[in-house]
């Protein structure tokens, strides 16, 4: 799904690749592609307007980020941070080196959450992120995000995140860093990360050597702190609409 490209060869080649993928989707799916170094949305597939109600030329990163349900946004952003950190870890390690003649594993990150449509209603969507183009050193140049409306299949509000690399869970459980979300403690961040990947309360409590009662207290504190932090933050400024690059 991804190609090794220089910046100069980027535009036409990667647009064709995005369009090839975008032409083979179901009616409840759409594909958005972004240039990472310019944070520019350069492709939106045809079903985006049917699913979200926005004209393709209005869809950009800022709109899609602001459309995430406020209660889900900290979890979705944390999932994106974990995916980025893991890709960097893979780049700096040899664990992903394929056998001679084999293709490298394409890392795909999946996150499901609530997304606001143009009408103001919320859909439950599954977003699958993958590298569309990378440079010779393996640094991503462009990402594709495949959105699928799963409203009819998911009735809960939890945000779930998964990544299709066999070493991801081991890395996640051994990955130690300061809390990425300022209002959370390091332990709360650790619990939040495990909640994101769908681990049960019993398994989280056992692996962290705490009681389920203590874990439930931590969970309540996480939601309370995130909600308070959200309510105290100023609204994000909206970027002016860009000219459509949708072909």
matplotlib code that plots the C-alpha trace (Angstrom):
import matplotlib.pyplot as plt

x = [0.0, 2.9, 5.7, 9.2, 9.3, 11.3, 9.4, 9.8, 8.1, 5.3, 2.3, 1.1, 2.3, 0.7, -2.5, -2.9, -2.3, -4.8, -7.4, -6.9, -7.7, -10.6, -12.3, -12.7, -14.7, -18.1, -20.9, -20.3, -16.6, -14.4, -10.6, -8.7, -5.0, -2.7, 0.8, 2.5, 5.2, 2.6, -0.4, -2.3, -5.3, -4.7, -7.3, -10.9, -12.8, -16.3, -18.4, -17.2, -20.1, -22.6, -21.2, -20.4, -22.4, -19.4, -18.3, -14.9, -13.2, -14.2, -12.6, -9.2, -7.3, -8.7, -12.3, -11.9, -10.1, -12.8, -15.5, -14.4, -16.8, -15.3, -15.3, -13.5, -10.9, -8.2, -8.4, -8.2, -5.3, -3.5, -4.0, -2.4, 0.6, 1.1, 1.0, 3.6, 5.8, 5.7, 6.5, 9.5, 10.5, 10.3, 12.4, 15.2, 15.1, 15.8, 12.7, 10.7, 13.5, 11.8, 13.5, 15.4, 12.8, 9.9, 7.8, 7.9, 4.8, 2.5, 1.5, -2.2, -3.6, -7.4, -9.3, -13.1, -14.9, -17.7, -17.5, -19.8, -21.5, -22.4, -25.9, -24.6, -25.4, -22.6, -21.7, -19.5, -16.6, -13.7, -10.6, -7.8, -4.5, -1.7, 1.4, 0.8, 4.3, 7.7, 11.1, 14.2, 14.9, 11.5, 10.1, 6.4, 5.6, 1.9, -0.8, -4.1, -7.1, -9.9, -13.2, -16.0, -19.4, -20.0, -22.9, -25.2, -22.6, -21.3, -23.6, -21.0, -19.2, -15.7, -12.8, -10.8, -7.4, -5.4, -2.3, -1.5, 2.1, 3.0, 5.4, 3.0, 1.4, 4.8, 6.1, 3.1, 3.4, 7.1, 7.0, 7.6, 7.4, 6.0, 2.3, 1.5, -1.6, -0.6, -3.6, -3.0, -0.5, 1.9, -0.2, -3.4, -1.7, -0.7, -4.2, -5.7, -3.3, -4.5, -8.1, -7.5, -6.4, -9.5, -7.9, -10.4, -10.5, -9.4, -6.4, -5.3, -5.6, -3.7, -0.9, -0.4, -0.7, -3.7, -7.2, -10.2, -11.7, -8.5, -8.6, -12.2, -11.3, -8.5, -10.9, -13.3, -10.5, -9.3, -12.7, -13.2, -9.8, -10.2, -13.6, -12.5, -9.4, -11.6, -14.1, -11.3, -9.5, -10.2, -11.8, -9.4, -9.2, -10.6, -8.4, -9.7, -11.0, -8.4, -9.1, -10.2, -7.5, -10.1, -10.0]
y = [0.0, 2.3, 3.3, 4.8, 8.3, 11.5, 14.7, 15.8, 12.6, 12.8, 14.5, 12.6, 9.2, 9.3, 10.9, 8.0, 5.5, 7.2, 7.4, 3.7, 2.8, 5.3, 3.8, 0.4, 1.3, 0.5, 3.1, 3.5, 4.2, 7.1, 7.7, 10.8, 11.3, 13.8, 15.1, 15.1, 17.8, 20.3, 18.9, 19.2, 17.0, 16.2, 13.5, 12.8, 9.9, 10.3, 8.8, 11.3, 13.7, 10.9, 9.7, 13.0, 15.6, 17.8, 18.7, 17.1, 20.5, 21.4, 18.2, 18.8, 17.7, 20.5, 19.8, 16.0, 16.7, 19.2, 16.8, 14.1, 13.8, 15.9, 13.0, 10.8, 13.3, 12.7, 9.0, 9.4, 11.8, 9.4, 6.5, 8.6, 9.4, 5.8, 4.9, 7.5, 6.5, 2.9, 3.7, 5.6, 2.7, 0.3, 2.7, 2.7, -1.1, -4.2, -6.1, -5.2, -6.2, -8.7, -11.9, -11.5, -11.1, -10.5, -7.3, -5.2, -5.4, -2.5, -1.1, -0.2, 1.5, 1.2, 3.5, 3.6, 6.6, 9.1, 11.6, 14.6, 14.9, 18.2, 17.9, 17.8, 14.1, 11.7, 8.6, 5.8, 5.4, 3.0, 4.9, 2.9, 4.8, 3.5, 4.9, 5.8, 7.0, 7.1, 8.3, 6.1, 6.2, 4.9, 8.2, 8.6, 11.3, 10.7, 8.9, 7.4, 7.3, 4.9, 5.8, 3.3, 4.1, 1.3, 3.0, 0.0, -2.4, -0.7, 0.5, 1.4, 4.7, 3.3, 4.3, 1.3, 1.2, -1.6, -1.9, -4.8, -5.4, -8.5, -6.5, -3.7, -5.0, -6.1, -2.6, -0.9, -2.8, -2.1, 1.5, 3.9, 7.6, 10.7, 11.1, 12.5, 14.1, 16.7, 16.3, 12.5, 10.8, 8.3, 5.4, 6.9, 7.3, 3.6, 2.5, 4.7, 3.2, -0.3, 0.7, 1.9, -1.5, -3.1, -4.9, -6.0, -4.5, -7.8, -8.1, -4.5, -4.8, -8.1, -6.9, -3.6, -5.4, -3.4, -4.3, -4.0, -1.5, 0.7, 0.3, 1.5, 4.6, 5.3, 5.0, 7.5, 9.9, 9.6, 10.5, 13.3, 14.9, 14.7, 16.2, 19.0, 19.7, 19.7, 22.2, 24.5, 24.7, 27.5, 26.5, 25.6, 28.3, 27.2, 27.4, 29.2, 26.8, 25.8, 25.6, 22.2, 19.8, 17.1, 16.0]
z = [0.0, 0.3, -2.0, -1.5, -3.0, -3.1, -2.4, -6.1, -7.4, -4.8, -6.2, -9.2, -8.2, -4.7, -5.9, -8.3, -5.6, -3.3, -6.1, -6.9, -3.3, -3.1, -6.2, -4.5, -1.4, 0.0, 0.2, 3.9, 3.5, 2.3, 2.1, 3.0, 2.3, 3.8, 3.1, 6.5, 6.0, 4.9, 6.9, 3.6, 2.7, -1.0, -1.7, -0.6, -2.1, -3.5, -0.6, 2.0, 1.3, 1.5, 4.9, 6.6, 4.6, 3.9, 0.4, -0.4, -0.7, 2.9, 4.4, 6.0, 9.1, 11.3, 10.4, 11.0, 14.3, 15.6, 14.5, 17.0, 20.0, 22.8, 25.2, 22.7, 21.5, 24.2, 23.6, 19.8, 20.1, 22.5, 20.1, 17.3, 19.6, 20.4, 16.7, 15.9, 18.8, 17.8, 14.1, 15.3, 17.5, 14.5, 12.4, 15.0, 15.6, 13.5, 14.6, 11.5, 9.0, 6.6, 5.3, 2.0, -0.8, 1.5, 1.6, 4.8, 7.0, 6.3, 9.8, 10.0, 13.1, 13.8, 16.1, 16.5, 17.9, 17.5, 14.6, 14.1, 10.7, 8.9, 10.4, 14.0, 14.5, 15.6, 13.7, 15.1, 12.7, 12.4, 11.1, 9.7, 9.2, 7.0, 5.2, 1.6, 0.8, 2.5, 1.7, 1.2, 4.9, 5.8, 7.0, 6.2, 3.7, 3.3, 5.3, 4.2, 6.6, 5.7, 7.5, 7.8, 9.3, 11.9, 13.6, 13.0, 14.5, 17.6, 20.4, 23.1, 23.5, 24.4, 22.1, 21.0, 19.3, 17.7, 15.6, 13.4, 14.4, 16.4, 18.7, 19.5, 22.7, 24.1, 23.3, 24.8, 28.1, 28.4, 27.1, 29.9, 29.4, 31.2, 31.0, 27.5, 28.8, 31.4, 33.7, 34.1, 36.3, 34.9, 36.3, 34.9, 31.5, 31.7, 32.5, 29.8, 27.2, 28.2, 28.1, 24.6, 23.3, 24.9, 27.8, 30.5, 34.0, 35.5, 33.2, 33.7, 37.5, 37.6, 35.3, 37.3, 40.7, 41.9, 42.9, 40.6, 43.0, 42.8, 39.0, 38.9, 41.0, 38.5, 35.6, 37.2, 37.9, 34.3, 32.8, 35.4, 34.7, 31.0, 31.1, 33.4, 31.2, 28.1, 29.6, 30.7, 27.3, 24.8, 21.6, 18.8, 16.1, 12.8, 9.8, 6.7, 4.0, 1.4, -2.3, -3.3, -4.5, -5.1, -8.6]

ax = plt.figure().add_subplot(projection="3d")
ax.plot(x, y, z, "-o")
ax.set_aspect("equal")
plt.show()
